[in-house]
Amino acid sequence: MTDIRVLSDEAQFRAHATVFRRAMHWGPPSDDDWKVVQPSYEPDRVLAAFDREEMIGTTQSYASSLVVPGGAVVPHAAVSRVGVRADYTRRGVLTALMREQLSSLPDPVATLRASEGRIYGRFGYGLAGRWRTVEVDAKRAVIPGEMTGRVRMLDQDTADKLLPELHEALGLSRPGQISRWPGWWARARDRKSVAENSVTVVHSGPDGDDGFLTYKVTEEKDFKHRMSIADFEWANDDAWRDLWIYVTRLDLVDQIEDDVSLDDPVTWLFEDPRVVRTKDVFDEIWLRLVDVPRMLQARTYGAAEPVVIGVRDRLLPANDGCYRVSPDGAERVEEQADLTIPVDLLGAVYLGDTTFSQLAAAKRISGTRLRDADALFAVDRKPYCGTFF
Ligand SMILES: CC(C)(COP(=O)(O)OP(=O)(O)OC[C@H]1O[C@@H](n2cnc3c(N)ncnc32)[C@H](O)[C@@H]1OP(=O)(O)O)[C@@H](O)C(=O)NCCC(=O)NCCS
């Protein structure tokens, strides 16, 4: 019989980290690891499954905020450390954890990163945003013109102090973007100190610091170097372009790799568009609408005739029902639905990564008025988070 408990003290948190890490085939946290990981345990947000007194499964969430289409910022749970001990899998332990977590979250929406694509749909999470890994041929990359601002390199201590403040000051604007919590920065600092040649540069424009980039350069062979960009945020186009000018003009770098949104305009920076190659497209954001009425009201809609959407949610039946969506907003109604969609797929269209018509073509949803629904949920920017957790 699985018993789900909320954990509250440090010894339990460390046991939680150990169970999760074992599920991922990693060893338990060392004392040094634990110093880094411990700040990411927030009381009230850590759940574990027990068989009598043995911990057999884990999940937790971090309190954060998420930008939705139209620019509103809503409270958001960043769900992480999902794992079940290998000798207890496929007996419903994760199902019990997810059920408890979703019914107790204070936030109207949750997102996570999935280790496998088949795990989370059944719990109402939909694939809501993907990233594109691009490789830039730095030796052939020419960005015409000069920088408009200044790029300066920081030492590690200054970067550690400045980046959390700067990230907050840059603000949240991109749908899919999330705020970062103190434990996130502790992990980022640790990753940087492990990669001892990690470098942070900050861009300043006329109004002060307005962008930053963290990267690492690795020598592959015979002075051939590859740069990996680990973190890149900017407040305006000038900062974005200047930071690309900086990385493409660095000596000794042959290839630059970065994860960007599906519609990132990086290709158009260069005289020769072929210097940018898409190496991969991978899922980034899995999104769960926890409070469907609130989340439908939180975003804005495009111009189209109103559509009545029937939502089905097996795990959180309070969301079940029909919602009339129009350019003025969304409200719950007692009307016949034009189309019906399970909550995981509503999560998939919510930020604009996919459309109702695409889901209907794939026989994942059925109904009428698909074009109007597409136009209502249309976005002018593809979602991209840019914060891994
Ligand atoms: C993924 C994991 C947490 C699932 O835990 P679990 O307790 O076995 O899950 P449940 O028994 O509650 O499974 C619920 C359903 O999901 C299915 N399922 C669970 N994990 C699955 C997977 N990896 N692939 C396909 N189906 C899966 C089960 O078959 C079951 O289906 P059913 O209801 O039709 O029988 C566990 O396998 C694990 O810890 N894996 C390694 C770590 C990991 O990948 N964690 C996720 C990090 S994002």
The ligand as an ORCA input file, in Angstrom:
! r2SCAN-3c Opt
* xyz 0 1
  C       9.015      6.981    -14.886
  C       8.737      6.402    -13.502
  C       8.767      7.515    -12.476
  C       7.365      5.718    -13.541
  O       7.024      5.276    -12.244
  P       6.020      4.033    -11.999
  O       5.722      4.005    -10.545
  O       6.561      2.828    -12.640
  O       4.731      4.498    -12.785
  P       3.275      3.888    -12.610
  O       3.366      2.478    -12.141
  O       2.443      4.799    -11.788
  O       2.806      3.912    -14.121
  C       1.637      4.507    -14.583
  C       1.462      4.150    -16.027
  O       2.487      4.781    -16.795
  C       3.184      3.792    -17.550
  N       4.581      4.192    -17.533
  C       5.279      4.591    -16.469
  N       6.545      4.861    -16.824
  C       6.633      4.637    -18.143
  C       7.692      4.735    -19.076
  N       8.926      5.114    -18.702
  N       7.413      4.424    -20.353
  C       6.183      4.028    -20.728
  N       5.134      3.908    -19.865
  C       5.371      4.202    -18.593
  C       2.950      2.500    -16.823
  O       3.105      1.392    -17.664
  C       1.542      2.656    -16.332
  O       0.635      2.381    -17.391
  P      -0.789      1.677    -17.127
  O      -1.514      2.606    -16.165
  O      -1.391      1.642    -18.478
  O      -0.458      0.368    -16.520
  C       9.793      5.335    -13.125
  O       9.779      4.337    -14.104
  C      11.197      5.882    -12.993
  O      11.589      6.292    -11.909
  N      11.966      5.882    -14.097
  C      13.374      6.303    -14.080
  C      13.555      7.768    -13.705
  C      12.811      8.698    -14.621
  O      12.845      8.581    -15.836
  N      12.120      9.672    -14.002
  C      11.388     10.690    -14.702
  C      12.232     11.914    -14.741
  S      11.458     13.158    -15.726
*
